[in-house]
């Protein structure tokens, strides 16, 4: 078994609050156990181009409270090719990187797996606000994103109530409705539209709004996952069919930013330290995951074959509470 002396760390894919806390934990836990730690800037693009430098305990001071990622992230089409993957592996060798910690989502894991096939030992950490990684119950950034959306929803509800409006709020989640579903419950939405579920505009949106108006409600909130799309068109349709003034709000990338919540800071710190512990125990090409409130490591091929679905009890609860 090859001895690990130098560990690299990079962030890839969309940024998520808590990534800096994970970087900090990887760097400080690595140094604590006697490893040299190298930071790779701009994801796999930076790996290919050698944008790599040593990190110290001081390098990660005062970052745990910051959103985004100090290592930055970037798309890299070249890395999707075998030639690009070989370049990345070769550059890791140039800088003496024996193992690489990759923080990101499924796309980042696929990149990490490609590197493992080129001889680079890898560990993956789940970092995405969508919480859509099949092998883990929780992803870094998810809690902060939900709280950001909830704060926006509460503010929008204030003005909707003042004007007796319906607000259609589009949140992130192209293929996964976890943010929409949970914020819909927490924010008391009249309707929640999820990419995993087929919906009927008349039955699932128009009818609940009209029934609410008949009970004396003065404002309405519809949460829409971006995978559904058409928030502006749906708001227009609601107004035409109910005569209730309706407005669409697309929250966009504010959901990715902001200071991470306590849960994201602690979970990212635990996962970063777990990555180092996994390498210390000679376990390579693994994904760090939260399962039943315990941190475990899963083979990267197995992890990429796992899927995640919405909890049907939570979906049903959302319908019950929206009455």
C-alpha positions as CSV (number, residue, x, y, z in Angstrom):
1,X,0.0,0.0,0.0
2,X,1.4,3.4,-1.1
3,X,2.0,5.7,1.8
4,X,0.1,9.0,1.7
5,X,2.3,12.0,2.3
6,X,0.6,14.8,0.3
7,X,-3.1,15.4,0.0
8,X,-4.8,17.8,-2.5
9,X,-8.2,19.4,-2.1
10,X,-10.5,21.0,-4.7
11,X,-14.1,22.1,-5.1
12,X,-16.0,21.4,-8.2
13,X,-19.4,22.0,-9.7
14,X,-21.8,24.6,-8.2
15,X,-20.7,26.3,-5.1
16,X,-22.5,25.7,-1.8
17,X,-22.4,27.4,1.6
18,X,-20.1,25.3,3.9
19,X,-17.6,24.3,1.2
20,X,-15.1,26.6,3.0
21,X,-15.7,24.9,6.3
22,X,-15.0,21.5,4.5
23,X,-11.8,22.9,3.0
24,X,-10.7,24.2,6.4
25,X,-11.3,20.8,8.0
26,X,-9.4,18.9,5.3
27,X,-6.4,21.3,5.6
28,X,-6.3,21.4,9.4
29,X,-7.0,17.7,10.0
30,X,-4.5,16.9,7.4
31,X,-1.8,19.0,8.9
32,X,-2.6,17.7,12.4
33,X,-1.9,14.2,11.3
34,X,1.4,15.2,9.5
35,X,0.3,15.5,5.9
36,X,1.2,18.2,3.5
37,X,-1.9,19.7,2.0
38,X,-2.1,21.3,-1.5
39,X,-5.0,23.5,-2.6
40,X,-6.2,23.1,-6.2
41,X,-7.9,26.3,-7.5
42,X,-10.8,26.3,-10.0
43,X,-11.7,22.6,-9.8
44,X,-10.5,20.1,-12.4
45,X,-9.6,23.0,-14.7
46,X,-7.0,24.1,-12.1
47,X,-5.7,20.6,-11.7
48,X,-5.1,20.3,-15.4
49,X,-3.3,23.7,-15.5
50,X,-1.3,23.2,-12.3
51,X,-3.1,26.0,-10.4
52,X,-1.9,24.4,-7.2
53,X,-0.2,25.6,-4.0
54,X,0.5,24.5,-0.5
55,X,-2.0,25.4,2.2
56,X,-1.2,26.0,5.9
57,X,-3.4,26.3,8.9
58,X,-3.2,30.0,8.4
59,X,-4.5,29.7,4.8
60,X,-7.9,28.7,6.1
61,X,-8.2,31.1,9.0
62,X,-11.4,33.2,9.1
63,X,-13.2,31.3,6.2
64,X,-15.6,29.1,8.1
65,X,-18.2,31.8,8.1
66,X,-17.9,32.6,4.4
67,X,-20.1,31.3,1.6
68,X,-18.8,30.2,-1.7
69,X,-15.4,28.6,-1.9
70,X,-11.9,30.2,-1.5
71,X,-10.6,27.6,-3.9
72,X,-13.1,28.7,-6.5
73,X,-14.8,26.3,-9.0
74,X,-15.1,26.2,-12.8
75,X,-16.5,24.1,-15.6
76,X,-13.9,22.0,-17.5
77,X,-15.0,20.4,-20.7
78,X,-11.4,19.2,-21.3
79,X,-11.6,17.0,-18.2
80,X,-14.6,15.2,-19.6
81,X,-12.2,13.6,-22.1
82,X,-9.7,10.8,-21.3
83,X,-6.9,13.0,-22.5
84,X,-7.9,15.7,-20.0
85,X,-8.2,13.1,-17.2
86,X,-4.7,11.9,-18.0
87,X,-3.4,15.5,-17.9
88,X,-5.0,15.9,-14.5
89,X,-3.5,12.8,-13.1
90,X,-0.1,13.7,-14.5
91,X,-0.3,17.2,-12.9
92,X,-1.2,15.6,-9.5
93,X,2.0,13.5,-9.9
94,X,4.1,16.7,-10.7
95,X,3.0,18.3,-7.4
96,X,3.4,15.1,-5.5
97,X,-0.3,14.7,-4.6
98,X,-0.8,11.1,-3.4
99,X,-4.6,11.5,-2.7
100,X,-7.2,14.1,-3.7
101,X,-10.3,15.2,-1.8
102,X,-13.0,16.4,-4.2
103,X,-15.9,18.5,-2.8
104,X,-18.9,18.6,-5.0
105,X,-21.9,16.7,-6.5
106,X,-22.4,13.7,-8.7
107,X,-20.6,15.4,-11.6
108,X,-17.6,16.0,-9.4
109,X,-17.7,12.4,-8.2
110,X,-17.6,11.2,-11.8
111,X,-14.5,13.3,-12.3
112,X,-13.0,11.9,-9.2
113,X,-13.7,8.3,-10.3
114,X,-12.0,9.1,-13.7
115,X,-8.9,10.2,-11.8
116,X,-9.0,7.0,-9.7
117,X,-8.8,5.0,-12.9
118,X,-5.7,7.0,-13.8
119,X,-4.1,6.0,-10.5
120,X,-5.0,9.0,-8.3
121,X,-6.4,8.0,-4.9
122,X,-9.6,10.0,-4.2
123,X,-12.1,10.8,-1.5
124,X,-15.4,12.6,-2.3
125,X,-17.4,15.0,-0.1
126,X,-21.0,15.8,-0.9
127,X,-21.3,19.6,-1.6
128,X,-24.5,20.8,-3.3
129,X,-27.5,22.8,-2.2
130,X,-30.0,20.5,-4.0
131,X,-29.4,17.5,-1.6
132,X,-29.8,15.3,-4.6
133,X,-26.8,12.9,-4.1
134,X,-28.2,9.4,-3.8
135,X,-25.6,7.9,-1.4
136,X,-26.0,10.5,1.4
137,X,-28.9,11.7,3.5
138,X,-27.4,15.2,3.6
139,X,-25.2,17.5,1.5
140,X,-23.2,20.5,2.4
141,X,-25.0,23.7,1.7
142,X,-28.6,22.3,1.8
143,X,-29.6,23.7,5.2
144,X,-28.3,27.2,4.4
145,X,-30.0,27.3,1.0
146,X,-33.4,26.3,2.6
147,X,-33.1,29.0,5.2
148,X,-32.2,31.5,2.6
149,X,-35.3,30.5,0.6
150,X,-37.5,30.6,3.7
151,X,-36.3,34.1,4.6
152,X,-37.2,35.3,1.1
153,X,-40.6,33.5,1.3
154,X,-41.4,35.2,4.6
155,X,-40.6,38.6,3.2
156,X,-42.6,38.0,0.0
157,X,-45.5,36.8,2.1
158,X,-45.6,40.2,3.9
159,X,-46.1,42.1,0.7
160,X,-48.4,39.5,-0.7
161,X,-50.6,39.9,2.3
162,X,-50.6,43.7,2.1
163,X,-51.8,43.6,-1.5
164,X,-53.9,40.4,-1.4
165,X,-51.7,38.8,-4.0
166,X,-50.6,35.3,-5.0
167,X,-46.9,34.8,-5.1
168,X,-45.3,32.1,-7.3
169,X,-41.8,31.5,-6.1
170,X,-39.3,29.5,-8.2
171,X,-36.5,27.8,-6.2
172,X,-33.5,25.8,-7.2
173,X,-33.9,22.1,-7.9
174,X,-33.7,21.1,-11.6
175,X,-34.2,17.4,-11.0
176,X,-34.8,17.3,-7.2
177,X,-37.6,18.9,-5.2
178,X,-36.1,18.7,-1.7
179,X,-35.7,22.5,-1.3
180,X,-39.2,23.2,-2.6
181,X,-40.9,20.5,-0.6
182,X,-39.3,21.4,2.8
183,X,-39.6,25.1,2.4
184,X,-43.2,24.7,1.2
185,X,-44.0,23.0,4.5
186,X,-42.0,25.4,6.6
187,X,-43.4,28.5,4.8
188,X,-47.0,27.3,4.7
189,X,-47.4,27.3,0.9
190,X,-50.8,26.7,-0.6
191,X,-49.2,24.6,-3.4
192,X,-45.8,23.0,-4.0
193,X,-44.8,21.8,-7.5
194,X,-42.0,19.2,-7.7
195,X,-40.1,17.9,-10.7
196,X,-40.5,14.3,-9.4
197,X,-44.3,14.6,-9.5
198,X,-46.7,15.3,-12.3
199,X,-49.0,18.1,-11.6
200,X,-52.3,19.5,-13.0
201,X,-52.5,23.3,-12.9
202,X,-56.3,23.3,-12.3
203,X,-56.3,20.6,-9.6
204,X,-53.0,21.2,-7.8
205,X,-52.8,25.0,-8.0
206,X,-56.0,26.8,-9.1
207,X,-58.3,24.8,-6.9
208,X,-56.4,25.2,-3.6
209,X,-56.2,28.9,-4.2
210,X,-59.9,29.3,-4.9
211,X,-60.8,27.1,-1.9
212,X,-58.5,29.3,0.3
213,X,-60.1,32.5,-1.0
214,X,-63.6,31.0,-0.2
215,X,-62.4,30.4,3.4
216,X,-61.3,34.1,3.7
217,X,-57.6,33.9,2.8
218,X,-56.1,37.1,1.6
219,X,-52.7,35.9,0.2
220,X,-51.3,32.8,-1.4
221,X,-47.9,31.2,-2.0
222,X,-47.0,28.7,-4.6
223,X,-43.5,27.1,-4.5
224,X,-42.1,25.9,-7.8
225,X,-38.9,23.9,-8.4
226,X,-36.9,25.3,-11.3
227,X,-37.1,21.8,-13.0
228,X,-40.7,22.6,-13.6
229,X,-40.0,26.2,-14.9
230,X,-42.6,28.6,-16.2
231,X,-43.1,30.6,-13.0
232,X,-44.1,33.8,-14.9
233,X,-46.5,31.9,-17.1
234,X,-48.1,30.1,-14.1
235,X,-48.5,33.4,-12.3
236,X,-50.2,34.9,-15.4
237,X,-52.5,31.8,-15.6
238,X,-53.5,32.1,-12.0
239,X,-54.4,35.7,-12.3
240,X,-56.4,35.1,-15.5
241,X,-58.4,32.2,-14.0
242,X,-58.9,33.5,-10.4
243,X,-58.8,37.3,-10.9
244,X,-56.3,37.3,-8.0
245,X,-53.3,39.6,-8.7
246,X,-50.3,37.3,-9.1
247,X,-46.5,37.9,-9.2
248,X,-43.6,35.5,-10.0
249,X,-40.3,35.7,-8.1
250,X,-37.3,33.7,-9.4
251,X,-34.8,33.5,-6.5
252,X,-31.9,32.3,-8.6
253,X,-28.4,32.3,-7.3
254,X,-29.0,34.1,-4.0
255,X,-29.8,30.5,-2.8
256,X,-26.1,29.5,-3.3
257,X,-24.7,32.4,-1.3
258,X,-24.6,33.6,2.2
259,X,-22.9,32.6,5.5
260,X,-23.4,28.9,6.2
261,X,-25.8,27.8,8.9
262,X,-24.5,26.1,12.1
263,X,-25.6,22.7,10.7
264,X,-23.7,23.2,7.4
265,X,-20.6,24.4,9.3
266,X,-20.6,21.5,11.7
267,X,-21.5,18.9,9.0
268,X,-18.8,20.2,6.6
269,X,-16.2,20.1,9.3
270,X,-17.1,16.6,10.3
271,X,-17.1,15.4,6.7
272,X,-13.7,17.1,6.0
273,X,-12.1,15.5,9.0
274,X,-13.7,12.1,8.1
275,X,-12.1,12.3,4.7
276,X,-8.6,12.6,6.3
277,X,-9.5,9.8,8.7
278,X,-10.5,7.6,5.8
279,X,-7.2,8.1,4.0
280,X,-5.3,7.4,7.3
281,X,-7.0,4.1,7.5
282,X,-5.9,3.2,3.9
283,X,-9.4,3.4,2.4
284,X,-9.3,5.0,-1.0
285,X,-11.7,5.9,-3.8
286,X,-14.5,6.4,-1.3
287,X,-17.4,8.9,-0.8
288,X,-18.1,10.3,2.6
289,X,-21.8,10.1,3.4
290,X,-24.3,10.7,6.1
291,X,-26.6,7.7,6.7
292,X,-28.9,7.4,9.7
293,X,-27.0,10.3,11.4
294,X,-23.7,8.5,11.1
295,X,-20.8,9.3,8.8
296,X,-19.7,6.4,6.7
297,X,-17.6,5.9,3.6
298,X,-18.9,4.2,0.4
299,X,-17.1,2.9,-2.6
300,X,-17.2,5.5,-5.3
301,X,-18.7,3.2,-8.0
302,X,-21.4,2.0,-5.6
303,X,-22.1,5.6,-4.6
304,X,-22.6,6.8,-8.2
305,X,-25.1,4.0,-8.8
306,X,-27.3,5.0,-5.9
307,X,-30.4,7.2,-6.3
308,X,-32.5,9.3,-3.9
309,X,-36.3,9.8,-3.9
310,X,-38.6,12.2,-2.0
311,X,-40.0,10.9,1.2
312,X,-43.7,10.1,0.4
313,X,-44.8,10.8,3.9
314,X,-43.3,14.3,3.7
315,X,-45.0,14.9,0.3
316,X,-48.4,13.8,1.8
317,X,-47.8,16.0,4.9
318,X,-47.3,19.0,2.6
319,X,-50.7,18.3,1.0
320,X,-52.4,17.9,4.3
321,X,-51.0,21.1,5.9
322,X,-51.7,23.2,2.8
323,X,-55.5,22.9,3.3
